[in-house]
Amino acid sequence: MSVRRVALLTAGGFAPCLSAAVGGLIERYTSLDPSIEIIGYQHGYHGLLTGNYVKFDEEARQRALTLLNYGGSPIGNSRVKLTNAKNLVERGLVEEGQNPLEVAAEQLRTDGVDVLHTIGGDDTNTTAADLAAYLADNDYPLTVVGLPKTIDNDIVPIRQSLGADTAAEQGSLFSQNIIGEHRSGPRMLIIHEIMGRHCGWLAAETTRKYVDWVGKQEWAPSLGLTAERWSPHALYLPEIAIDIDAEAERLRAIMDEQGNVNIFLSEGAGVPEILAQMEAAGVEIKRDPFGHVRLDEINPGRWFGEQFAEKLGAEKVMVQKSGYFARSAKANQYDLHLIQSMVDLAVDCALRGESGVIGADEEDGDRLRAIEFPRIAGGKAFDITLPWFSELMEQIGQPFSPAEPAGH
């Protein structure tokens, strides 16, 4: 396949892999064939709809790996759903009566793009596949090779998405600071709210990394330093049923004994109960362009704080969210290695005209390959039957039965 122009696009929320992936793709193409032009659409599908892109010049190509030292995205993200025409008309991105998919596809044709690399979650990548299908039906070949980006690590059937491990590591670092607040007052309840709308993987892995940190520290009970006060006492995930009253009784005993309780919470935990309360009260539930409930507005951490504050006799409740701190970090060494392996294969696939999303295919022996777009989906649940998770729950002293997961 002859490739003359490659376009890069990052979309959805941030993850600690976007800058490194963009830099890696630029560097890889430059090393293999510097004659191939590389452009980056600004702010994802927003830039594609408006034809707003930057061309990476010679200086950018030579300094591409500088991006490995930064988080965020050098070409910007946005939340744009090409099938939500009403929202796009309201935002002035398309005109009334236009098909956004057609507008985007025709922009790719106008810009002479042969290969589109999308770095995003399931919506980002499957939308790109729809663009390729439209162009193929209109006699314009486009190869689309996606890279899986989500700190939730919930893309089917990909074992590990880019940036997720770094986000968990940063969540642990965040924990190390906010849990230090446990002596800022008597009977302190601290809730660490962690991103994870449908999947509890990030909250579980963040907790695991933090518990590992606690286990490596030197404690001095005679100085008031105890592992018990610094440890998590509860972990709530969307996949686990929560008995509020039973948990309150267990946590009240901890509060009475040591004067503080630390809860780690996936933002998707308890959401059905929260929404039911809001609907019963006639409160409007706001959603984003993808139809997702705006969790930052319903505030799960605050809800759990209200549920437990009186039951635990807490004098002070602190809710802290690590999401933006974690997702905008630069990639750690684990993710840099993963990014490099995926980038190399993504470019190889692009040059031979093979479309798909790069990832370790859980349904094919974890083989790293270009996974067919129709098999890509979001909302993969965290596997709470994993042995390490049962061990983690035992370490934090929370009763847990993997045979009785919460419903979805």
C-alpha positions in Angstrom: 0.0 0.0 0.0 1.3 3.5 -0.9 1.0 5.9 2.0 1.4 9.6 1.4 -0.3 11.2 4.4 -1.0 10.0 7.9 -3.4 11.7 10.3 -3.3 11.3 14.1 -6.3 12.0 16.4 -6.7 11.8 20.2 -10.2 11.8 21.6 -12.3 11.3 24.8 -10.9 11.9 28.2 -7.2 12.2 28.9 -5.0 9.2 29.9 -1.3 9.0 30.6 -0.4 7.8 27.2 -1.6 10.3 24.6 1.5 12.4 24.3 3.8 9.4 24.3 1.7 7.6 21.7 1.7 10.7 19.4 5.4 11.1 19.8 6.0 7.4 19.2 4.0 7.4 16.0 5.7 10.5 14.6 9.1 9.0 15.4 8.3 5.6 14.0 7.0 7.0 10.6 10.0 9.3 10.4 12.5 6.5 10.9 10.8 4.3 8.4 9.8 6.8 5.7 10.4 10.5 6.3 8.6 11.3 3.0 5.2 10.4 4.6 3.4 13.5 5.7 2.0 13.5 9.3 -0.8 15.7 10.5 -2.7 15.9 13.8 -6.4 16.9 14.0 -6.9 19.4 16.8 -9.1 18.2 19.6 -10.1 14.9 18.1 -13.2 14.6 16.0 -13.9 18.3 16.7 -10.9 19.2 14.5 -11.8 16.6 11.9 -15.3 18.1 11.5 -13.9 21.6 11.1 -10.8 20.7 9.1 -8.5 22.0 11.8 -5.2 20.3 11.8 -1.5 20.9 12.3 1.2 19.5 10.0 4.3 18.1 11.9 7.3 19.8 10.3 10.9 18.7 10.3 11.7 20.1 13.8 8.6 18.4 15.3 9.6 15.1 13.7 13.2 15.3 15.1 12.0 16.2 18.6 9.0 13.9 18.7 10.3 11.8 21.6 10.2 14.9 23.8 6.6 14.1 24.2 7.4 11.0 26.3 8.2 13.4 29.2 4.7 14.9 29.3 1.1 14.0 30.0 -2.0 15.4 28.3 -2.2 15.6 24.6 -0.3 17.9 22.3 -3.1 17.8 19.7 -5.9 18.1 22.1 -9.0 16.0 23.0 -12.8 16.6 23.0 -15.9 14.6 23.6 -17.6 14.5 20.1 -20.0 11.7 19.1 -20.4 11.7 15.4 -23.8 9.9 15.6 -25.2 12.5 17.9 -26.2 15.0 15.2 -28.4 17.1 17.5 -25.6 17.8 19.8 -23.2 18.6 17.0 -25.7 21.1 15.4 -26.1 22.8 18.8 -22.3 23.1 19.1 -22.0 24.5 15.6 -19.9 21.7 14.3 -22.3 20.6 11.5 -25.3 22.2 9.9 -28.9 21.1 10.3 -29.6 18.2 8.0 -26.0 17.2 7.6 -24.8 13.7 8.4 -21.8 14.2 10.7 -20.2 10.9 9.6 -20.3 12.0 6.0 -18.9 15.5 6.9 -16.0 13.9 8.7 -15.4 11.3 6.0 -15.4 13.9 3.3 -12.9 16.0 5.3 -10.5 13.0 5.4 -10.9 12.7 1.6 -10.3 16.5 1.1 -7.2 16.3 3.3 -5.8 13.4 1.3 -5.5 11.1 4.4 -4.5 7.5 3.6 -4.1 6.3 7.2 -5.9 7.5 10.3 -4.5 6.6 13.7 -7.1 7.1 16.5 -6.0 7.0 20.1 -9.0 6.6 22.3 -11.6 4.3 23.8 -14.2 2.1 22.2 -16.3 5.0 20.9 -13.3 6.7 19.4 -12.1 3.6 17.6 -15.4 2.2 16.4 -16.4 5.6 15.1 -13.2 5.6 13.0 -14.2 2.2 11.6 -17.5 3.7 10.6 -15.6 6.4 8.7 -13.5 3.9 6.9 -16.5 1.9 5.9 -18.2 5.0 4.5 -15.2 5.9 2.5 -14.8 2.4 1.2 -18.4 2.4 0.0 -17.5 5.6 -1.9 -14.4 4.3 -3.5 -11.9 5.9 -1.2 -9.5 3.6 0.6 -8.7 4.5 4.2 -6.7 2.4 6.7 -7.7 3.0 10.3 -5.4 1.7 13.1 -6.5 2.6 16.6 -4.6 2.5 19.9 -6.6 1.6 23.1 -6.7 4.5 25.6 -8.7 4.4 28.8 -7.6 4.5 32.4 -10.6 2.4 33.2 -9.0 -0.6 31.4 -12.5 -1.6 30.2 -12.2 -2.2 26.4 -13.3 -5.6 25.2 -11.3 -7.8 24.3 -8.1 -5.9 25.2 -6.2 -7.1 28.2 -4.4 -3.8 29.1 -5.2 -0.4 27.7 -2.6 2.3 27.5 -2.2 4.7 30.4 -4.2 2.6 32.9 -1.2 1.3 34.9 0.2 4.9 35.2 -3.2 6.2 36.4 -3.3 3.5 39.1 0.3 4.4 40.2 -0.6 8.1 40.3 -3.8 7.3 42.3 -1.6 5.5 44.8 0.7 8.6 45.1 -2.4 10.8 45.5 -3.6 8.4 48.3 -0.3 8.7 50.1 -0.9 12.5 50.6 -4.6 12.6 51.3 -4.6 9.8 53.8 -2.1 11.9 55.7 -5.1 14.1 56.6 -6.5 11.4 58.8 -5.1 13.1 62.0 -6.4 16.6 61.0 -9.3 16.0 63.3 -10.9 13.4 65.6 -13.2 10.7 64.1 -12.1 11.5 60.5 -13.7 9.8 57.4 -11.7 10.1 54.2 -13.1 9.0 50.9 -10.8 8.7 47.9 -13.0 8.7 44.8 -11.3 7.1 41.8 -12.5 7.1 38.2 -14.3 4.1 36.8 -17.8 4.5 35.5 -18.6 0.9 34.8 -15.4 -0.9 35.7 -13.7 -1.1 39.0 -10.3 -2.1 37.7 -8.7 1.3 38.3 -9.9 1.6 41.9 -8.8 -2.0 42.6 -5.4 -1.6 41.1 -4.9 1.8 42.7 -5.8 0.3 46.1 -3.4 -2.7 45.4 -0.5 -0.3 44.6 -1.3 1.8 47.7 -1.5 -1.2 50.0 1.8 -2.4 48.6 3.3 1.0 49.5 1.9 0.8 53.0 3.5 -2.6 53.4 6.9 -1.2 52.6 6.9 1.7 55.1 8.5 1.9 58.5 5.9 2.4 61.2 6.3 3.6 64.8 3.2 3.1 66.9 4.9 4.9 69.9 5.0 8.0 67.6 1.4 7.7 66.5 2.5 6.1 63.1 0.5 2.9 62.5 -0.1 1.0 59.3 -3.7 0.5 60.5 -4.5 4.3 60.4 -2.9 4.7 57.0 -4.5 1.6 55.4 -7.7 1.5 53.3 -10.5 0.0 55.3 -13.0 -0.4 52.5 -13.0 -0.6 48.7 -16.3 -0.2 46.8 -16.6 -1.1 43.1 -19.5 -1.3 40.6 -19.0 -5.1 40.4 -19.6 -5.6 44.2 -22.9 -5.5 46.0 -22.7 -3.2 49.0 -24.6 -3.7 52.2 -24.5 -0.1 53.6 -25.7 -1.1 57.1 -23.4 -4.0 57.5 -20.5 -2.0 56.3 -21.4 0.9 58.6 -21.3 -1.5 61.6 -17.9 -2.9 60.6 -16.4 0.6 59.9 -17.9 2.1 63.1 -15.8 -0.4 65.1 -12.7 0.7 63.3 -13.6 4.4 63.8 -14.2 3.8 67.6 -10.8 2.0 67.9 -8.5 4.2 66.0 -10.3 7.5 65.2 -10.3 7.4 61.4 -11.7 5.4 58.4 -10.3 5.4 54.9 -12.6 4.4 52.0 -11.4 3.8 48.4 -14.3 4.2 46.0 -14.8 3.6 42.3 -17.0 6.5 41.0 -19.4 3.9 39.5 -20.1 2.2 42.7 -23.6 2.7 44.1 -24.7 4.8 41.1 -28.0 2.9 40.5 -29.0 3.7 44.1 -28.0 7.4 43.7 -29.9 7.7 40.5 -33.0 6.1 42.0 -32.9 8.6 44.9 -32.5 11.5 42.4 -35.3 10.4 40.2 -37.6 9.9 43.2 -36.9 13.4 44.2 -37.6 14.7 40.7 -34.0 15.9 40.1 -32.9 16.1 36.5 -30.1 13.7 35.6 -27.6 15.4 33.2 -25.8 13.3 30.6 -22.9 14.0 28.2 -23.0 13.7 24.4 -22.5 9.9 24.7 -25.5 9.5 27.0 -23.3 8.9 30.0 -24.5 10.3 33.4 -22.3 13.2 34.4 -20.8 11.6 37.5 -19.0 14.8 38.6 -22.4 16.4 39.1 -24.1 13.6 41.0 -21.0 13.2 43.1 -20.8 9.6 44.3 -18.1 10.4 46.9 -20.3 12.9 48.6 -23.3 10.5 48.5 -21.2 7.8 50.3 -20.0 10.4 52.7 -23.6 11.3 53.6 -24.5 7.6 54.0 -21.7 6.9 56.4 -21.1 10.1 58.3 -23.8 9.7 60.9 -23.6 5.9 61.0 -19.9 6.1 61.8 -20.1 9.1 64.1 -17.7 11.0 61.9 -16.9 14.5 63.0 -15.4 15.4 59.7 -15.8 14.0 56.2 -13.2 14.6 53.4 -13.9 13.5 49.8 -11.0 13.7 47.5 -10.9 12.8 43.8 -7.7 11.6 42.1 -9.1 11.4 38.5 -7.6 14.5 36.9 -4.4 14.2 38.9 -4.0 10.7 37.6 -5.2 10.9 34.0 -3.0 13.9 33.0 0.3 12.4 34.2 3.1 11.3 31.9 3.4 7.6 31.2 5.4 5.5 33.5 8.0 2.9 32.4 5.5 0.1 32.1 3.2 2.1 29.9 6.1 3.5 27.8 7.1 -0.1 27.0 3.5 -1.0 26.2 3.1 2.1 24.1 6.2 1.4 22.1 5.2 -2.2 21.3 1.7 -1.1 20.2 3.0 1.9 18.2 5.5 -0.3 16.3 2.8 -2.8 15.4 0.3 0.0 14.6 2.6 1.5 12.0 3.5 -1.9 10.5 -0.3 -2.6 10.1 -0.9 0.8 8.6 1.8 0.4 6.0 0.4 -2.9 4.9 -3.2 -1.7 4.9 -4.5 -3.7 7.8 -7.1 -1.9 10.0 -8.1 -2.6 13.6 -7.3 -1.7 17.2 -4.0 -2.8 18.5 -4.0 -4.7 21.7 -3.4 -8.0 23.5 -6.4 -10.0 22.4 -7.8 -11.8 25.5 -9.8 -14.1 23.2 -6.6 -15.1 21.2 -4.2 -16.0 24.0 -3.3 -12.4 24.7 -1.6 -12.1 21.3 -0.7 -8.5 20.4 -2.5 -7.9 17.1 -4.9 -5.6 15.2 -8.2 -6.6 16.6 -11.2 -6.4 14.3 -13.4 -3.3 14.9 -16.7 -5.2 15.3 -15.2 -7.0 18.3 -14.3 -3.8 20.1 -16.7 -2.7 22.9 -16.6 -0.7 26.1 -17.8 -1.4 29.6 -15.8 -4.5 30.3 -16.4 -5.4 33.9 -13.5 -6.0 36.3 -13.0 -9.7 37.1 -13.5 -9.8 40.9 -12.7 -13.5 40.9 -9.0 -12.9 40.3 -6.9 -14.3 43.2 -5.0 -11.1 43.8 -8.2 -9.2 44.3 -9.5 -11.7 46.9 -6.1 -11.4 48.7 -6.4 -7.6 48.6 -9.9 -7.6 50.1 -8.6 -9.9 52.9 -5.7 -7.5 53.5 -8.1 -4.6 54.1 -10.4 -6.7 56.2 -13.5 -6.3 54.1 -15.9 -9.3 53.8 -16.2 -10.3 50.2 -17.9 -13.0 48.2 -16.9 -13.1 44.5 -19.8 -15.4 43.9 -22.3 -12.6 44.6 -21.3 -9.7 42.3 -23.4 -6.6 41.9 -25.7 -6.5 38.9 -25.0 -4.3 35.9 
